[in-house]
Amino acid sequence: SSLTVNSHHEEDITDALISISNDKRSDGKAPLLSNDKIISTVNDIFGAGFDTVATCLFWIFLYLVNNPDIQTKIQEEIDGKIRLRSPRFEDRKDLHYTEAFISEILRHTSFIPLTIPHHAMKETILNGYLIPQDTCIFVNTYQVNHDETLWENADLFRPERFLNENSELNKSLIEKVLVFGMGIRKWLGEDIARNEIFIILTTILQQLKLEKCLQDQLDLTPVYGLSMKPKPYQIQVALHT
């Protein structure tokens, strides 16, 4: 079926992409974007722009319920720094423990266990290993984030590892968390994703207390796939006072 859009009212990036596809080039050749490319682009938007943040939040709520003492520390920081006003992006620089918690979630869960495939454009030697030209390369981010030579007690969930002796963020250590890729091919949406996660987390914990249901045994074993998601779980909420 053909793609349709109201050319007089573009609501989102999907409409904009379809409009480009429908535009005739002045030389009479095919449009700059084919329908197949548009569909692929939209799939990328959903995969990178929605699934990543949603999966991270699923893990965050599970870990908060499973670690009520950590949840209390985050709420105390929110109460002390933000108080009753709505959280803002710029609050990230002041909520050190909250930021450390988010970084530890990204490291400990490593819910994107492998990067998207990369391509060796030329023959390369890396740490003594020969990588032939045109090799398809995946980076095992889970292994990097659980490497005992980089992370002390790597299997232990401990947000404090990202704080220095003054309870300030150790930014050089945070940069070692490999989730969104690295270098010039790093995912461009990392800052947007971190902002979204921060705002959603702080807004919820500013108003609510998350608790596990009675007699409910929480399972932290992931469901494996392109991204590792937690098994379905239930929580109960109460007003944070």
C-alpha positions as CSV (number, residue, x, y, z in Angstrom):
1,S,0.0,0.0,0.0
2,S,1.1,3.6,-0.6
3,L,2.2,6.0,2.1
4,T,-0.2,8.9,2.6
5,V,0.2,12.2,4.4
6,N,-1.6,15.6,4.6
7,S,0.9,17.9,2.9
8,H,-0.6,20.9,4.5
9,H,-0.3,19.6,8.1
10,E,2.9,17.7,9.0
11,E,2.6,16.4,12.6
12,D,5.8,14.6,13.1
13,I,9.0,13.2,11.6
14,T,7.1,10.4,9.9
15,D,4.9,13.0,8.0
16,A,8.1,14.9,7.0
17,L,9.8,11.8,5.7
18,I,6.7,10.9,3.6
19,S,6.5,14.4,2.2
20,I,10.1,14.1,1.1
21,S,9.4,10.8,-0.5
22,N,6.4,12.2,-2.4
23,D,8.2,15.3,-3.7
24,K,9.2,15.1,-7.3
25,R,12.8,16.0,-8.1
26,S,13.2,18.9,-10.6
27,D,15.0,16.5,-13.0
28,G,12.2,14.1,-13.0
29,K,14.2,11.3,-11.2
30,A,13.0,9.3,-8.3
31,P,12.5,11.0,-4.9
32,L,15.4,11.3,-2.5
33,L,13.9,8.8,-0.1
34,S,12.2,5.6,-1.1
35,N,9.4,4.0,0.9
36,D,11.8,1.3,2.0
37,K,14.3,3.8,3.4
38,I,11.5,5.7,5.2
39,I,10.3,2.5,6.9
40,S,13.8,1.6,7.9
41,T,14.3,5.1,9.4
42,V,11.1,4.9,11.4
43,N,12.1,1.5,12.7
44,D,15.4,3.0,13.8
45,I,13.5,5.8,15.6
46,F,11.4,3.3,17.5
47,G,14.2,1.0,18.4
48,A,16.7,3.6,19.5
49,G,14.4,6.4,20.7
50,F,11.7,4.4,22.5
51,D,12.7,0.9,23.4
52,T,16.0,1.9,25.0
53,V,14.5,4.3,27.4
54,A,11.5,2.1,28.2
55,T,13.7,-0.9,28.9
56,C,16.0,1.1,31.2
57,L,13.0,2.4,33.2
58,F,11.6,-1.2,33.6
59,W,15.0,-2.1,35.2
60,I,15.1,1.1,37.3
61,F,11.7,0.4,38.9
62,L,12.6,-3.2,39.6
63,Y,15.9,-2.3,41.2
64,L,14.3,0.5,43.3
65,V,11.7,-2.0,44.7
66,N,14.4,-4.6,45.3
67,N,16.7,-2.0,47.0
68,P,14.4,0.2,49.2
69,D,17.4,1.8,51.0
70,I,18.7,3.1,47.6
71,Q,15.2,4.4,46.8
72,T,15.2,6.3,50.1
73,K,18.6,7.9,49.4
74,I,17.4,9.1,46.0
75,Q,14.2,10.6,47.6
76,E,16.2,12.3,50.3
77,E,18.4,13.9,47.7
78,I,15.3,15.0,45.7
79,D,13.6,16.4,48.8
80,G,16.8,18.3,49.7
81,K,17.7,19.7,46.3
82,I,14.5,20.1,44.3
83,R,11.9,20.1,47.1
84,L,8.4,20.6,45.7
85,R,9.0,22.2,42.3
86,S,9.1,20.1,39.1
87,P,12.4,18.5,38.3
88,R,14.4,20.0,35.4
89,F,17.2,18.8,33.2
90,E,19.7,21.2,34.8
91,D,19.1,19.4,38.2
92,R,21.2,16.5,37.0
93,K,24.4,18.4,38.0
94,D,23.2,18.7,41.6
95,L,21.6,15.2,42.2
96,H,24.9,13.3,42.3
97,Y,23.5,10.1,43.9
98,T,20.6,9.9,41.5
99,E,23.0,10.2,38.6
100,A,25.2,7.6,40.1
101,F,22.2,5.3,40.4
102,I,21.3,5.7,36.8
103,S,24.9,5.0,35.7
104,E,25.0,1.9,37.8
105,I,21.7,0.7,36.3
106,L,23.2,1.1,32.9
107,R,26.4,-0.7,33.9
108,H,25.0,-3.5,36.0
109,T,22.1,-4.5,33.8
110,S,23.9,-3.8,30.5
111,F,20.5,-4.3,28.9
112,I,22.0,-3.7,25.4
113,P,24.6,-6.6,25.6
114,L,26.0,-6.1,22.2
115,T,26.5,-3.0,20.0
116,I,24.9,-2.7,16.6
117,P,27.3,-4.2,13.9
118,H,30.3,-2.2,12.8
119,H,32.4,-2.6,9.7
120,A,36.2,-2.7,9.5
121,M,36.9,-0.4,6.7
122,K,40.5,-1.5,6.5
123,E,42.8,-4.2,7.9
124,T,43.5,-3.3,11.5
125,I,45.6,-4.7,14.4
126,L,44.0,-4.2,17.8
127,N,45.9,-5.4,20.9
128,G,47.8,-7.9,18.8
129,Y,44.7,-9.3,17.0
130,L,44.4,-9.0,13.3
131,I,41.0,-7.7,12.1
132,P,40.7,-8.2,8.3
133,Q,39.1,-5.6,6.1
134,D,35.3,-5.9,5.8
135,T,35.0,-7.8,9.1
136,C,31.6,-7.4,10.8
137,I,32.3,-6.4,14.4
138,F,30.1,-6.5,17.5
139,V,31.3,-5.1,20.9
140,N,30.4,-7.2,23.9
141,T,29.2,-4.3,26.1
142,Y,28.1,-6.6,28.9
143,Q,31.6,-8.0,29.3
144,V,33.2,-4.6,29.3
145,N,30.8,-3.4,32.0
146,H,31.5,-6.5,34.1
147,D,35.3,-6.6,33.6
148,E,36.9,-7.1,37.0
149,T,40.0,-5.2,35.9
150,L,37.8,-2.1,35.4
151,W,35.2,-2.5,38.1
152,E,35.8,-3.6,41.6
153,N,33.2,-6.2,42.6
154,A,31.6,-5.9,39.2
155,D,28.6,-8.1,39.9
156,L,27.7,-6.0,43.0
157,F,25.1,-3.3,42.4
158,R,26.6,-0.2,44.1
159,P,25.8,3.3,42.9
160,E,28.4,4.7,45.3
161,R,31.2,3.4,43.0
162,F,30.5,6.5,40.8
163,L,31.0,9.0,43.7
164,N,34.3,10.3,45.0
165,E,35.2,10.9,48.7
166,N,33.3,14.2,48.5
167,S,30.1,12.5,47.2
168,E,30.6,14.1,43.9
169,L,30.3,12.3,40.5
170,N,33.4,10.6,39.2
171,K,32.8,11.6,35.6
172,S,35.9,9.8,34.3
173,L,34.5,6.5,35.6
174,I,31.0,7.2,34.3
175,E,32.5,7.6,30.8
176,K,33.8,4.0,31.1
177,V,30.2,2.7,31.2
178,L,29.7,1.2,27.7
179,V,26.0,1.2,26.7
180,F,25.5,3.7,23.9
181,G,28.7,2.9,22.0
182,M,31.9,5.0,21.9
183,G,34.0,7.2,19.7
184,I,32.6,9.0,16.6
185,R,30.0,6.2,16.1
186,K,28.5,6.7,19.6
187,W,24.7,6.9,19.7
188,L,23.8,10.6,19.2
189,G,20.7,10.3,21.4
190,E,22.6,9.4,24.7
191,D,22.1,12.9,26.3
192,I,18.4,12.9,25.3
193,A,17.9,9.4,26.8
194,R,19.7,10.3,30.0
195,N,17.6,13.5,30.3
196,E,14.4,11.5,29.8
197,I,15.4,8.8,32.3
198,F,16.4,11.4,34.9
199,I,13.1,13.4,34.6
200,I,10.9,10.4,34.7
201,L,12.7,8.9,37.7
202,T,12.9,12.0,39.8
203,T,9.3,13.0,39.0
204,I,7.9,9.7,40.1
205,L,10.1,9.4,43.3
206,Q,9.3,13.0,44.2
207,Q,5.7,11.9,44.7
208,L,5.5,8.2,45.1
209,K,7.1,5.3,47.0
210,L,7.5,2.1,45.1
211,E,7.2,-1.2,46.9
212,K,7.0,-4.8,46.0
213,C,3.8,-6.7,46.4
214,L,3.4,-8.9,49.5
215,Q,5.0,-12.4,49.1
216,D,6.2,-11.4,45.7
217,Q,9.7,-12.7,44.9
218,L,11.3,-10.5,42.4
219,D,13.3,-12.2,39.6
220,L,16.3,-10.2,38.3
221,T,17.0,-12.7,35.5
222,P,16.7,-11.0,32.2
223,V,14.8,-12.1,29.1
224,Y,17.3,-12.3,26.4
225,G,16.9,-10.5,23.0
226,L,18.2,-7.6,21.1
227,S,17.8,-5.8,24.4
228,M,17.6,-7.7,27.7
229,K,14.4,-6.9,29.5
230,P,13.2,-8.0,33.0
231,K,10.5,-10.6,33.4
232,P,7.0,-9.1,33.9
233,Y,6.6,-8.0,37.5
234,Q,4.1,-6.1,39.7
235,I,4.7,-3.3,42.2
236,Q,2.5,-1.3,44.5
237,V,2.8,2.5,45.1
238,A,2.1,4.8,47.9
239,L,2.3,8.5,48.3
240,H,5.8,9.7,49.3
241,T,5.6,11.8,52.4
